[in-house]
Amino acid sequence: MDDGIMLKEIYPVEAGDFATAGEASGKIKRILKKLGVDSAVVRRVSVAAYEVELNLVIHSQGGQMELVVRPDYLELNVRDRGPGIPDIDLAMSEGYSTASDDVRMMGFGAGMGLPNMKRNATDFRIRSTVGVGTEIEMGFKL
């Protein structure tokens, strides 16, 4: 593969599909373990992947997670279709959530998703356009 890419996979995530929420991040975790990635890195990637996957299920109209593994760096690139985020700074603050009461009653929507992604990633970038969607790029040193 070009650019030193050892593995590249895409995982679609459906909006509102709580029955399969966590499957994509679980697959990513198993792949990284199989590749022999350090367990501390696997944990950080798994937390970030789960948080972003749940955000896709809860807040978007669907999207995808792309995993790219290189010998010394891993990327998790996420794109969704959706309402977008009008105030990224506010959305990045711990405890802020736009999750519905129904979602909160299921135990989700505590407002820690984006902060946990940023905290666990080596590199974190987020871009969002209201009415179009959100892109999140996370990088992890291996």
A tleap script that builds the chain and sets N, CA, C and O, in Angstrom:
source leaprc.protein.ff14SB
mol = sequence {
  NMET ASP ASP GLY ILE MET LEU LYS GLU ILE
  TYR PRO VAL GLU ALA GLY ASP PHE ALA THR
  ALA GLY GLU ALA SER GLY LYS ILE LYS ARG
  ILE LEU LYS LYS LEU GLY VAL ASP SER ALA
  VAL VAL ARG ARG VAL SER VAL ALA ALA TYR
  GLU VAL GLU LEU ASN LEU VAL ILE HIE SER
  GLN GLY GLY GLN MET GLU LEU VAL VAL ARG
  PRO ASP TYR LEU GLU LEU ASN VAL ARG ASP
  ARG GLY PRO GLY ILE PRO ASP ILE ASP LEU
  ALA MET SER GLU GLY TYR SER THR ALA SER
  ASP ASP VAL ARG MET MET GLY PHE GLY ALA
  GLY MET GLY LEU PRO ASN MET LYS ARG ASN
  ALA THR ASP PHE ARG ILE ARG SER THR VAL
  GLY VAL GLY THR GLU ILE GLU MET GLY PHE
  LYS CLEU
}
set mol.1.N position { 0.852 -1.189 0.000 }
set mol.1.CA position { 0.000 0.000 0.000 }
set mol.1.C position { 0.887 1.238 0.000 }
set mol.1.O position { 2.023 1.184 0.471 }
set mol.2.N position { 0.384 2.344 -0.519 }
set mol.2.CA position { 1.191 3.552 -0.616 }
set mol.2.C position { 1.201 4.340 0.686 }
set mol.2.O position { 0.367 4.132 1.567 }
set mol.3.N position { 2.172 5.256 0.785 }
set mol.3.CA position { 2.343 6.106 1.962 }
set mol.3.C position { 2.588 5.329 3.253 }
set mol.3.O position { 2.297 5.836 4.337 }
set mol.4.N position { 3.110 4.125 3.159 }
set mol.4.CA position { 3.395 3.333 4.342 }
set mol.4.C position { 2.155 2.798 5.032 }
set mol.4.O position { 2.226 2.339 6.173 }
set mol.5.N position { 1.024 2.852 4.355 }
set mol.5.CA position { -0.226 2.382 4.965 }
set mol.5.C position { -0.210 0.854 5.041 }
set mol.5.O position { -0.061 0.164 4.033 }
set mol.6.N position { -0.366 0.353 6.257 }
set mol.6.CA position { -0.411 -1.083 6.483 }
set mol.6.C position { -1.839 -1.616 6.427 }
set mol.6.O position { -2.075 -2.770 6.068 }
set mol.7.N position { -2.781 -0.758 6.789 }
set mol.7.CA position { -4.183 -1.175 6.860 }
set mol.7.C position { -5.060 0.050 6.703 }
set mol.7.O position { -4.764 1.109 7.256 }
set mol.8.N position { -6.137 -0.094 5.953 }
set mol.8.CA position { -7.116 0.988 5.807 }
set mol.8.C position { -8.495 0.341 5.708 }
set mol.8.O position { -8.759 -0.455 4.806 }
set mol.9.N position { -9.366 0.695 6.647 }
set mol.9.CA position { -10.714 0.121 6.662 }
set mol.9.C position { -11.727 1.214 6.967 }
set mol.9.O position { -11.435 2.181 7.671 }
set mol.10.N position { -12.921 1.038 6.421 }
set mol.10.CA position { -14.007 1.987 6.645 }
set mol.10.C position { -15.166 1.254 7.312 }
set mol.10.O position { -15.536 0.147 6.920 }
set mol.11.N position { -15.725 1.901 8.327 }
set mol.11.CA position { -16.841 1.343 9.079 }
set mol.11.C position { -18.021 2.314 9.006 }
set mol.11.O position { -17.948 3.414 9.552 }
set mol.12.N position { -19.102 1.918 8.337 }
set mol.12.CA position { -20.287 2.782 8.321 }
set mol.12.C position { -21.008 2.723 9.663 }
set mol.12.O position { -21.017 1.684 10.323 }
set mol.13.N position { -21.612 3.840 10.063 }
set mol.13.CA position { -22.367 3.901 11.321 }
set mol.13.C position { -23.713 4.547 11.016 }
set mol.13.O position { -23.782 5.632 10.438 }
set mol.14.N position { -24.770 3.864 11.412 }
set mol.14.CA position { -26.125 4.342 11.151 }
set mol.14.C position { -26.637 5.212 12.301 }
set mol.14.O position { -26.394 4.919 13.472 }
set mol.15.N position { -27.326 6.251 11.958 }
set mol.15.CA position { -27.932 7.136 12.954 }
set mol.15.C position { -28.999 6.387 13.742 }
set mol.15.O position { -29.789 5.637 13.169 }
set mol.16.N position { -29.019 6.589 15.047 }
set mol.16.CA position { -30.060 6.032 15.893 }
set mol.16.C position { -30.014 4.538 16.110 }
set mol.16.O position { -30.916 3.987 16.741 }
set mol.17.N position { -28.990 3.861 15.607 }
set mol.17.CA position { -28.918 2.397 15.718 }
set mol.17.C position { -28.163 1.991 16.987 }
set mol.17.O position { -26.993 1.612 16.936 }
set mol.18.N position { -28.851 2.079 18.112 }
set mol.18.CA position { -28.227 1.746 19.392 }
set mol.18.C position { -27.952 0.251 19.523 }
set mol.18.O position { -27.103 -0.153 20.317 }
set mol.19.N position { -28.663 -0.574 18.754 }
set mol.19.CA position { -28.459 -2.029 18.827 }
set mol.19.C position { -27.061 -2.419 18.357 }
set mol.19.O position { -26.493 -3.389 18.859 }
set mol.20.N position { -26.501 -1.684 17.408 }
set mol.20.CA position { -25.156 -2.014 16.897 }
set mol.20.C position { -24.102 -1.019 17.364 }
set mol.20.O position { -22.937 -1.136 16.985 }
set mol.21.N position { -24.488 -0.044 18.180 }
set mol.21.CA position { -23.532 0.948 18.676 }
set mol.21.C position { -22.408 0.251 19.433 }
set mol.21.O position { -22.661 -0.549 20.334 }
set mol.22.N position { -21.197 0.548 19.072 }
set mol.22.CA position { -20.025 -0.066 19.705 }
set mol.22.C position { -19.403 -1.161 18.870 }
set mol.22.O position { -18.291 -1.598 19.167 }
set mol.23.N position { -20.091 -1.622 17.827 }
set mol.23.CA position { -19.525 -2.696 16.998 }
set mol.23.C position { -18.294 -2.239 16.226 }
set mol.23.O position { -17.294 -2.956 16.184 }
set mol.24.N position { -18.350 -1.063 15.618 }
set mol.24.CA position { -17.209 -0.573 14.836 }
set mol.24.C position { -15.991 -0.361 15.735 }
set mol.24.O position { -14.883 -0.769 15.386 }
set mol.25.N position { -16.192 0.275 16.887 }
set mol.25.CA position { -15.066 0.507 17.789 }
set mol.25.C position { -14.537 -0.814 18.345 }
set mol.25.O position { -13.338 -0.941 18.596 }
set mol.26.N position { -15.410 -1.789 18.538 }
set mol.26.CA position { -14.976 -3.123 18.976 }
set mol.26.C position { -14.119 -3.805 17.928 }
set mol.26.O position { -13.123 -4.447 18.260 }
set mol.27.N position { -14.501 -3.671 16.652 }
set mol.27.CA position { -13.695 -4.245 15.563 }
set mol.27.C position { -12.323 -3.583 15.508 }
set mol.27.O position { -11.309 -4.255 15.326 }
set mol.28.N position { -12.298 -2.268 15.665 }
set mol.28.CA position { -11.026 -1.539 15.647 }
set mol.28.C position { -10.129 -2.035 16.778 }
set mol.28.O position { -8.937 -2.262 16.569 }
set mol.29.N position { -10.683 -2.203 17.956 }
set mol.29.CA position { -9.911 -2.690 19.106 }
set mol.29.C position { -9.321 -4.072 18.816 }
set mol.29.O position { -8.147 -4.316 19.093 }
set mol.30.N position { -10.137 -4.978 18.258 }
set mol.30.CA position { -9.648 -6.331 17.949 }
set mol.30.C position { -8.545 -6.305 16.890 }
set mol.30.O position { -7.568 -7.047 16.994 }
set mol.31.N position { -8.694 -5.470 15.890 }
set mol.31.CA position { -7.671 -5.354 14.838 }
set mol.31.C position { -6.357 -4.868 15.431 }
set mol.31.O position { -5.298 -5.419 15.128 }
set mol.32.N position { -6.414 -3.854 16.262 }
set mol.32.CA position { -5.192 -3.300 16.845 }
set mol.32.C position { -4.494 -4.318 17.748 }
set mol.32.O position { -3.267 -4.415 17.748 }
set mol.33.N position { -5.274 -5.069 18.511 }
set mol.33.CA position { -4.682 -6.132 19.341 }
set mol.33.C position { -4.013 -7.178 18.467 }
set mol.33.O position { -2.910 -7.634 18.768 }
set mol.34.N position { -4.682 -7.558 17.381 }
set mol.34.CA position { -4.141 -8.557 16.459 }
set mol.34.C position { -2.843 -8.064 15.806 }
set mol.34.O position { -1.943 -8.857 15.528 }
set mol.35.N position { -2.753 -6.748 15.564 }
set mol.35.CA position { -1.548 -6.162 14.973 }
set mol.35.C position { -0.422 -5.999 15.992 }
set mol.35.O position { 0.700 -5.645 15.630 }
set mol.36.N position { -0.721 -6.256 17.263 }
set mol.36.CA position { 0.303 -6.163 18.296 }
set mol.36.C position { 0.565 -4.749 18.792 }
set mol.36.O position { 1.635 -4.470 19.333 }
set mol.37.N position { -0.404 -3.852 18.613 }
set mol.37.CA position { -0.258 -2.478 19.094 }
set mol.37.C position { -0.225 -2.494 20.622 }
set mol.37.O position { -0.951 -3.254 21.262 }
set mol.38.N position { 0.620 -1.653 21.190 }
set mol.38.CA position { 0.766 -1.535 22.635 }
set mol.38.C position { -0.602 -1.367 23.299 }
set mol.38.O position { -1.444 -0.612 22.811 }
set mol.39.N position { -0.821 -2.067 24.406 }
set mol.39.CA position { -2.131 -2.089 25.054 }
set mol.39.C position { -2.586 -0.707 25.520 }
set mol.39.O position { -3.784 -0.424 25.501 }
set mol.40.N position { -1.664 0.158 25.937 }
set mol.40.CA position { -2.043 1.514 26.360 }
set mol.40.C position { -2.588 2.315 25.176 }
set mol.40.O position { -3.531 3.092 25.327 }
set mol.41.N position { -1.999 2.124 24.015 }
set mol.41.CA position { -2.479 2.805 22.809 }
set mol.41.C position { -3.826 2.221 22.389 }
set mol.41.O position { -4.734 2.959 22.008 }
set mol.42.N position { -3.954 0.903 22.458 }
set mol.42.CA position { -5.228 0.260 22.118 }
set mol.42.C position { -6.343 0.826 22.997 }
set mol.42.O position { -7.438 1.105 22.510 }
set mol.43.N position { -6.070 0.994 24.269 }
set mol.43.CA position { -7.077 1.532 25.186 }
set mol.43.C position { -7.468 2.945 24.784 }
set mol.43.O position { -8.658 3.255 24.722 }
set mol.44.N position { -6.497 3.810 24.508 }
set mol.44.CA position { -6.782 5.205 24.138 }
set mol.44.C position { -7.578 5.278 22.830 }
set mol.44.O position { -8.540 6.039 22.724 }
set mol.45.N position { -7.171 4.483 21.836 }
set mol.45.CA position { -7.883 4.461 20.557 }
set mol.45.C position { -9.298 3.927 20.757 }
set mol.45.O position { -10.248 4.456 20.181 }
set mol.46.N position { -9.440 2.891 21.562 }
set mol.46.CA position { -10.752 2.284 21.798 }
set mol.46.C position { -11.719 3.264 22.447 }
set mol.46.O position { -12.887 3.338 22.064 }
set mol.47.N position { -11.236 4.011 23.423 }
set mol.47.CA position { -12.087 5.002 24.089 }
set mol.47.C position { -12.527 6.064 23.085 }
set mol.47.O position { -13.713 6.383 22.996 }
set mol.48.N position { -11.574 6.610 22.329 }
set mol.48.CA position { -11.899 7.649 21.349 }
set mol.48.C position { -12.837 7.119 20.266 }
set mol.48.O position { -13.774 7.810 19.866 }
set mol.49.N position { -12.591 5.901 19.793 }
set mol.49.CA position { -13.423 5.308 18.744 }
set mol.49.C position { -14.850 5.083 19.249 }
set mol.49.O position { -15.813 5.346 18.528 }
set mol.50.N position { -14.984 4.604 20.466 }
set mol.50.CA position { -16.321 4.377 21.027 }
set mol.50.C position { -17.075 5.698 21.181 }
set mol.50.O position { -18.255 5.794 20.842 }
set mol.51.N position { -16.383 6.711 21.695 }
set mol.51.CA position { -17.025 8.018 21.886 }
set mol.51.C position { -17.504 8.596 20.557 }
set mol.51.O position { -18.623 9.100 20.462 }
set mol.52.N position { -16.656 8.521 19.536 }
set mol.52.CA position { -17.052 9.098 18.249 }
set mol.52.C position { -18.151 8.264 17.597 }
set mol.52.O position { -19.035 8.810 16.936 }
set mol.53.N position { -18.101 6.956 17.777 }
set mol.53.CA position { -19.151 6.105 17.216 }
set mol.53.C position { -20.502 6.432 17.854 }
set mol.53.O position { -21.511 6.529 17.155 }
set mol.54.N position { -20.524 6.599 19.166 }
set mol.54.CA position { -21.776 6.951 19.842 }
set mol.54.C position { -22.267 8.318 19.402 }
set mol.54.O position { -23.472 8.523 19.255 }
set mol.55.N position { -21.347 9.264 19.187 }
set mol.55.CA position { -21.768 10.576 18.696 }
set mol.55.C position { -22.435 10.465 17.324 }
set mol.55.O position { -23.408 11.164 17.040 }
set mol.56.N position { -21.904 9.581 16.477 }
set mol.56.CA position { -22.532 9.370 15.170 }
set mol.56.C position { -23.944 8.818 15.336 }
set mol.56.O position { -24.873 9.265 14.663 }
set mol.57.N position { -24.101 7.855 16.226 }
set mol.57.CA position { -25.411 7.238 16.459 }
set mol.57.C position { -26.389 8.254 17.043 }
set mol.57.O position { -27.543 8.317 16.618 }
set mol.58.N position { -25.942 9.044 18.007 }
set mol.58.CA position { -26.824 9.952 18.745 }
set mol.58.C position { -27.122 11.237 17.972 }
set mol.58.O position { -28.275 11.660 17.893 }
set mol.59.N position { -26.096 11.852 17.408 }
set mol.59.CA position { -26.246 13.226 16.918 }
set mol.59.C position { -26.302 13.398 15.408 }
set mol.59.O position { -26.708 14.459 14.934 }
set mol.60.N position { -25.907 12.392 14.640 }
set mol.60.CA position { -25.810 12.595 13.190 }
set mol.60.C position { -26.964 11.926 12.451 }
set mol.60.O position { -27.865 11.336 13.047 }
set mol.61.N position { -26.895 12.044 11.140 }
set mol.61.CA position { -27.821 11.324 10.272 }
set mol.61.C position { -27.080 10.156 9.623 }
set mol.61.O position { -27.462 9.672 8.558 }
set mol.62.N position { -26.022 9.718 10.285 }
set mol.62.CA position { -25.202 8.615 9.790 }
set mol.62.C position { -23.855 9.119 9.313 }
set mol.62.O position { -23.679 10.304 9.030 }
set mol.63.N position { -22.918 8.206 9.229 }
set mol.63.CA position { -21.581 8.585 8.795 }
set mol.63.C position { -20.670 7.387 8.728 }
set mol.63.O position { -21.116 6.241 8.664 }
set mol.64.N position { -19.373 7.675 8.743 }
set mol.64.CA position { -18.406 6.587 8.681 }
set mol.64.C position { -17.156 6.911 9.480 }
set mol.64.O position { -16.782 8.067 9.678 }
set mol.65.N position { -16.528 5.825 9.929 }
set mol.65.CA position { -15.248 5.901 10.628 }
set mol.65.C position { -14.231 5.218 9.717 }
set mol.65.O position { -14.467 4.116 9.221 }
set mol.66.N position { -13.104 5.882 9.505 }
set mol.66.CA position { -12.040 5.312 8.681 }
set mol.66.C position { -10.803 5.117 9.554 }
set mol.66.O position { -10.321 6.057 10.186 }
set mol.67.N position { -10.306 3.904 9.579 }
set mol.67.CA position { -9.092 3.559 10.322 }
set mol.67.C position { -7.945 3.431 9.333 }
set mol.67.O position { -8.044 2.696 8.351 }
set mol.68.N position { -6.851 4.152 9.594 }
set mol.68.CA position { -5.648 4.058 8.768 }
set mol.68.C position { -4.485 3.760 9.710 }
set mol.68.O position { -4.217 4.522 10.638 }
set mol.69.N position { -3.793 2.638 9.461 }
set mol.69.CA position { -2.675 2.235 10.315 }
set mol.69.C position { -1.386 2.293 9.501 }
set mol.69.O position { -1.285 1.714 8.420 }
set mol.70.N position { -0.404 3.007 10.050 }
set mol.70.CA position { 0.945 3.083 9.498 }
set mol.70.C position { 1.890 2.481 10.540 }
set mol.70.O position { 1.467 2.228 11.668 }
set mol.71.N position { 3.140 2.249 10.196 }
set mol.71.CA position { 4.045 1.634 11.170 }
set mol.71.C position { 4.189 2.411 12.486 }
set mol.71.O position { 4.393 1.802 13.536 }
set mol.72.N position { 4.087 3.744 12.443 }
set mol.72.CA position { 4.321 4.525 13.662 }
set mol.72.C position { 3.176 5.460 14.033 }
set mol.72.O position { 3.288 6.237 14.981 }
set mol.73.N position { 2.075 5.385 13.285 }
set mol.73.CA position { 0.992 6.333 13.512 }
set mol.73.C position { -0.331 5.732 13.044 }
set mol.73.O position { -0.386 5.025 12.038 }
set mol.74.N position { -1.370 6.018 13.775 }
set mol.74.CA position { -2.700 5.514 13.445 }
set mol.74.C position { -3.636 6.712 13.312 }
set mol.74.O position { -3.561 7.650 14.106 }
set mol.75.N position { -4.505 6.682 12.324 }
set mol.75.CA position { -5.488 7.755 12.145 }
set mol.75.C position { -6.889 7.185 12.261 }
set mol.75.O position { -7.165 6.074 11.808 }
set mol.76.N position { -7.754 7.951 12.868 }
set mol.76.CA position { -9.173 7.643 12.900 }
set mol.76.C position { -9.869 8.882 12.360 }
set mol.76.O position { -9.955 9.905 13.039 }
set mol.77.N position { -10.365 8.782 11.126 }
set mol.77.CA position { -11.011 9.901 10.439 }
set mol.77.C position { -12.499 9.631 10.361 }
set mol.77.O position { -12.920 8.570 9.901 }
set mol.78.N position { -13.295 10.586 10.809 }
set mol.78.CA position { -14.730 10.393 10.926 }
set mol.78.C position { -15.459 11.522 10.203 }
set mol.78.O position { -15.136 12.699 10.361 }
set mol.79.N position { -16.445 11.131 9.409 }
set mol.79.CA position { -17.276 12.100 8.709 }
set mol.79.C position { -18.736 11.709 8.887 }
set mol.79.O position { -19.099 10.536 8.804 }
set mol.80.N position { -19.565 12.721 9.135 }
set mol.80.CA position { -20.986 12.422 9.259 }
set mol.80.C position { -21.823 13.363 8.406 }
set mol.80.O position { -21.367 14.413 7.954 }
set mol.81.N position { -23.052 12.948 8.209 }
set mol.81.CA position { -24.079 13.798 7.628 }
set mol.81.C position { -24.926 14.222 8.810 }
set mol.81.O position { -25.299 13.398 9.646 }
set mol.82.N position { -25.218 15.471 8.876 }
set mol.82.CA position { -26.016 15.810 10.038 }
set mol.82.C position { -26.203 17.283 10.243 }
set mol.82.O position { -25.969 18.108 9.360 }
set mol.83.N position { -26.627 17.572 11.425 }
set mol.83.CA position { -26.959 18.959 11.708 }
set mol.83.C position { -25.730 19.856 11.816 }
set mol.83.O position { -25.844 21.076 11.694 }
set mol.84.N position { -24.564 19.272 12.043 }
set mol.84.CA position { -23.372 20.082 12.282 }
set mol.84.C position { -23.374 20.628 13.699 }
set mol.84.O position { -24.343 20.475 14.443 }
set mol.85.N position { -22.281 21.260 14.052 }
set mol.85.CA position { -22.112 21.796 15.411 }
set mol.85.C position { -21.981 23.313 15.290 }
set mol.85.O position { -21.001 23.803 14.729 }
set mol.86.N position { -22.957 24.062 15.810 }
set mol.86.CA position { -22.912 25.515 15.665 }
set mol.86.C position { -21.798 26.190 16.475 }
set mol.86.O position { -21.258 27.209 16.043 }
set mol.87.N position { -21.450 25.640 17.632 }
set mol.87.CA position { -20.438 26.254 18.499 }
set mol.87.C position { -19.485 25.154 18.981 }
set mol.87.O position { -19.742 24.492 19.986 }
set mol.88.N position { -18.391 24.972 18.252 }
set mol.88.CA position { -17.453 23.891 18.576 }
set mol.88.C position { -16.832 24.089 19.953 }
set mol.88.O position { -16.664 23.120 20.693 }
set mol.89.N position { -16.487 25.328 20.312 }
set mol.89.CA position { -15.887 25.565 21.635 }
set mol.89.C position { -16.834 25.120 22.746 }
set mol.89.O position { -16.405 24.492 23.714 }
set mol.90.N position { -18.109 25.441 22.611 }
set mol.90.CA position { -19.089 25.022 23.613 }
set mol.90.C position { -19.221 23.498 23.623 }
set mol.90.O position { -19.265 22.885 24.690 }
set mol.91.N position { -19.283 22.889 22.439 }
set mol.91.CA position { -19.420 21.432 22.338 }
set mol.91.C position { -18.214 20.708 22.935 }
set mol.91.O position { -18.344 19.577 23.402 }
set mol.92.N position { -17.048 21.346 22.926 }
set mol.92.CA position { -15.827 20.731 23.474 }
set mol.92.C position { -15.761 20.848 24.997 }
set mol.92.O position { -14.886 20.241 25.613 }
set mol.93.N position { -16.646 21.598 25.608 }
set mol.93.CA position { -16.583 21.752 27.063 }
set mol.93.C position { -17.239 20.552 27.750 }
set mol.93.O position { -18.306 20.086 27.351 }
set mol.94.N position { -16.566 20.071 28.791 }
set mol.94.CA position { -17.035 18.881 29.506 }
set mol.94.C position { -18.420 19.118 30.096 }
set mol.94.O position { -18.669 20.134 30.744 }
set mol.95.N position { -19.310 18.165 29.861 }
set mol.95.CA position { -20.649 18.226 30.420 }
set mol.95.C position { -21.684 18.858 29.500 }
set mol.95.O position { -22.882 18.751 29.763 }
set mol.96.N position { -21.251 19.515 28.425 }
set mol.96.CA position { -22.212 20.108 27.498 }
set mol.96.C position { -22.729 19.029 26.551 }
set mol.96.O position { -21.944 18.291 25.956 }
set mol.97.N position { -24.045 18.938 26.414 }
set mol.97.CA position { -24.622 17.925 25.545 }
set mol.97.C position { -25.921 18.424 24.928 }
set mol.97.O position { -26.688 19.159 25.550 }
set mol.98.N position { -26.143 18.006 23.694 }
set mol.98.CA position { -27.419 18.292 23.031 }
set mol.98.C position { -28.250 17.017 22.906 }
set mol.98.O position { -29.235 16.986 22.169 }
set mol.99.N position { -27.858 15.975 23.617 }
set mol.99.CA position { -28.589 14.700 23.564 }
set mol.99.C position { -30.000 14.875 24.120 }
set mol.99.O position { -30.231 15.644 25.053 }
set mol.100.N position { -30.925 14.147 23.525 }
set mol.100.CA position { -32.320 14.206 23.977 }
set mol.100.C position { -32.472 13.528 25.337 }
set mol.100.O position { -31.600 12.777 25.775 }
set mol.101.N position { -33.586 13.805 25.988 }
set mol.101.CA position { -33.888 13.152 27.272 }
set mol.101.C position { -33.952 11.638 27.106 }
set mol.101.O position { -33.503 10.903 27.985 }
set mol.102.N position { -34.509 11.159 25.982 }
set mol.102.CA position { -34.582 9.712 25.732 }
set mol.102.C position { -33.186 9.094 25.693 }
set mol.102.O position { -32.960 8.026 26.261 }
set mol.103.N position { -32.259 9.763 25.026 }
set mol.103.CA position { -30.878 9.267 24.933 }
set mol.103.C position { -30.234 9.272 26.314 }
set mol.103.O position { -29.531 8.328 26.674 }
set mol.104.N position { -30.464 10.313 27.077 }
set mol.104.CA position { -29.902 10.392 28.435 }
set mol.104.C position { -30.463 9.288 29.334 }
set mol.104.O position { -29.750 8.743 30.177 }
set mol.105.N position { -31.740 8.963 29.148 }
set mol.105.CA position { -32.355 7.900 29.951 }
set mol.105.C position { -31.739 6.542 29.632 }
set mol.105.O position { -31.794 5.630 30.458 }
set mol.106.N position { -31.149 6.395 28.432 }
set mol.106.CA position { -30.463 5.154 28.068 }
set mol.106.C position { -29.040 5.121 28.631 }
set mol.106.O position { -28.345 4.114 28.498 }
set mol.107.N position { -28.603 6.226 29.264 }
set mol.107.CA position { -27.276 6.266 29.858 }
set mol.107.C position { -26.219 6.924 28.998 }
set mol.107.O position { -25.030 6.844 29.308 }
set mol.108.N position { -26.633 7.573 27.926 }
set mol.108.CA position { -25.692 8.256 27.039 }
set mol.108.C position { -25.919 9.763 27.128 }
set mol.108.O position { -26.842 10.225 27.799 }
set mol.109.N position { -25.059 10.525 26.437 }
set mol.109.CA position { -25.270 11.961 26.333 }
set mol.109.C position { -24.827 12.762 27.534 }
set mol.109.O position { -25.453 13.767 27.873 }
set mol.110.N position { -23.752 12.334 28.188 }
set mol.110.CA position { -23.255 13.049 29.368 }
set mol.110.C position { -22.391 14.253 29.010 }
set mol.110.O position { -21.975 15.009 29.889 }
set mol.111.N position { -22.123 14.428 27.724 }
set mol.111.CA position { -21.323 15.579 27.316 }
set mol.111.C position { -19.830 15.383 27.487 }
set mol.111.O position { -19.095 16.360 27.634 }
set mol.112.N position { -19.363 14.138 27.472 }
set mol.112.CA position { -17.936 13.859 27.629 }
set mol.112.C position { -17.302 13.306 26.355 }
set mol.112.O position { -16.092 13.081 26.320 }
set mol.113.N position { -18.098 13.082 25.309 }
set mol.113.CA position { -17.595 12.450 24.088 }
set mol.113.C position { -16.451 13.197 23.435 }
set mol.113.O position { -15.359 12.647 23.291 }
set mol.114.N position { -16.680 14.446 23.034 }
set mol.114.CA position { -15.625 15.214 22.363 }
set mol.114.C position { -14.421 15.455 23.272 }
set mol.114.O position { -13.288 15.278 22.826 }
set mol.115.N position { -14.627 15.858 24.546 }
set mol.115.CA position { -13.461 16.018 25.422 }
set mol.115.C position { -12.653 14.718 25.591 }
set mol.115.O position { -11.423 14.757 25.632 }
set mol.116.N position { -13.338 13.575 25.690 }
set mol.116.CA position { -12.626 12.297 25.820 }
set mol.116.C position { -11.853 11.946 24.553 }
set mol.116.O position { -10.758 11.389 24.626 }
set mol.117.N position { -12.423 12.272 23.388 }
set mol.117.CA position { -11.694 12.035 22.135 }
set mol.117.C position { -10.403 12.842 22.126 }
set mol.117.O position { -9.328 12.309 21.850 }
set mol.118.N position { -10.518 14.118 22.428 }
set mol.118.CA position { -9.340 15.005 22.402 }
set mol.118.C position { -8.300 14.561 23.430 }
set mol.118.O position { -7.102 14.565 23.148 }
set mol.119.N position { -8.756 14.183 24.610 }
set mol.119.CA position { -7.850 13.769 25.691 }
set mol.119.C position { -7.067 12.499 25.325 }
set mol.119.O position { -5.906 12.361 25.708 }
set mol.120.N position { -7.686 11.584 24.598 }
set mol.120.CA position { -7.047 10.306 24.282 }
set mol.120.C position { -6.207 10.326 23.016 }
set mol.120.O position { -5.315 9.492 22.860 }
set mol.121.N position { -6.469 11.257 22.108 }
set mol.121.CA position { -5.733 11.318 20.844 }
set mol.121.C position { -4.438 12.103 21.004 }
set mol.121.O position { -4.352 13.019 21.822 }
set mol.122.N position { -3.436 11.737 20.217 }
set mol.122.CA position { -2.204 12.516 20.162 }
set mol.122.C position { -2.482 13.821 19.425 }
set mol.122.O position { -2.030 14.888 19.840 }
set mol.123.N position { -3.227 13.726 18.330 }
set mol.123.CA position { -3.620 14.882 17.519 }
set mol.123.C position { -5.129 14.840 17.338 }
set mol.123.O position { -5.708 13.769 17.154 }
set mol.124.N position { -5.761 15.996 17.390 }
set mol.124.CA position { -7.224 16.069 17.288 }
set mol.124.C position { -7.620 17.313 16.504 }
set mol.124.O position { -7.184 18.420 16.818 }
set mol.125.N position { -8.451 17.121 15.478 }
set mol.125.CA position { -8.986 18.232 14.699 }
set mol.125.C position { -10.474 17.992 14.465 }
set mol.125.O position { -10.901 16.869 14.198 }
set mol.126.N position { -11.250 19.059 14.568 }
set mol.126.CA position { -12.683 18.966 14.312 }
set mol.126.C position { -13.097 20.153 13.455 }
set mol.126.O position { -12.698 21.291 13.702 }
set mol.127.N position { -13.901 19.864 12.448 }
set mol.127.CA position { -14.485 20.883 11.584 }
set mol.127.C position { -15.961 20.543 11.427 }
set mol.127.O position { -16.330 19.374 11.324 }
set mol.128.N position { -16.796 21.569 11.411 }
set mol.128.CA position { -18.220 21.310 11.287 }
set mol.128.C position { -18.887 22.453 10.539 }
set mol.128.O position { -18.544 23.623 10.709 }
set mol.129.N position { -19.852 22.079 9.703 }
set mol.129.CA position { -20.660 23.047 8.983 }
set mol.129.C position { -22.118 22.765 9.312 }
set mol.129.O position { -22.621 21.669 9.065 }
set mol.130.N position { -22.792 23.765 9.872 }
set mol.130.CA position { -24.195 23.612 10.241 }
set mol.130.C position { -24.996 23.263 8.989 }
set mol.130.O position { -24.853 23.900 7.946 }
set mol.131.N position { -25.836 22.246 9.111 }
set mol.131.CA position { -26.675 21.804 8.012 }
set mol.131.C position { -25.998 20.837 7.053 }
set mol.131.O position { -26.633 20.314 6.137 }
set mol.132.N position { -24.692 20.599 7.268 }
set mol.132.CA position { -23.939 19.713 6.370 }
set mol.132.C position { -23.387 18.508 7.126 }
set mol.132.O position { -23.680 17.365 6.776 }
set mol.133.N position { -22.587 18.762 8.163 }
set mol.133.CA position { -22.010 17.658 8.930 }
set mol.133.C position { -20.724 18.042 9.613 }
set mol.133.O position { -20.321 19.205 9.622 }
set mol.134.N position { -20.088 17.042 10.184 }
set mol.134.CA position { -18.891 17.231 11.004 }
set mol.134.C position { -17.816 16.256 10.569 }
set mol.134.O position { -18.102 15.114 10.209 }
set mol.135.N position { -16.572 16.721 10.605 }
set mol.135.CA position { -15.402 15.881 10.341 }
set mol.135.C position { -14.494 15.944 11.555 }
set mol.135.O position { -14.171 17.021 12.056 }
set mol.136.N position { -14.094 14.782 12.015 }
set mol.136.CA position { -13.162 14.685 13.137 }
set mol.136.C position { -11.995 13.821 12.689 }
set mol.136.O position { -12.184 12.721 12.168 }
set mol.137.N position { -10.780 14.334 12.900 }
set mol.137.CA position { -9.570 13.578 12.584 }
set mol.137.C position { -8.775 13.417 13.873 }
set mol.137.O position { -8.420 14.393 14.534 }
set mol.138.N position { -8.508 12.168 14.210 }
set mol.138.CA position { -7.710 11.870 15.397 }
set mol.138.C position { -6.480 11.069 14.979 }
set mol.138.O position { -6.565 10.160 14.153 }
set mol.139.N position { -5.362 11.416 15.551 }
set mol.139.CA position { -4.132 10.683 15.287 }
set mol.139.C position { -3.552 10.156 16.587 }
set mol.139.O position { -3.689 10.779 17.640 }
set mol.140.N position { -2.902 9.005 16.504 }
set mol.140.CA position { -2.335 8.343 17.679 }
set mol.140.C position { -0.934 7.854 17.340 }
set mol.140.O position { -0.762 7.101 16.381 }
set mol.141.N position { 0.071 8.266 18.107 }
set mol.141.CA position { 1.425 7.740 17.907 }
set mol.141.C position { 1.478 6.322 18.421 }
set mol.141.O position { 0.949 6.010 19.488 }
set mol.142.N position { 2.129 5.458 17.640 }
set mol.142.CA position { 2.254 4.052 18.044 }
set mol.142.C position { 3.615 3.812 18.667 }
set mol.142.O position { 3.919 2.690 19.074 }
savepdb mol mol.pdb
quit
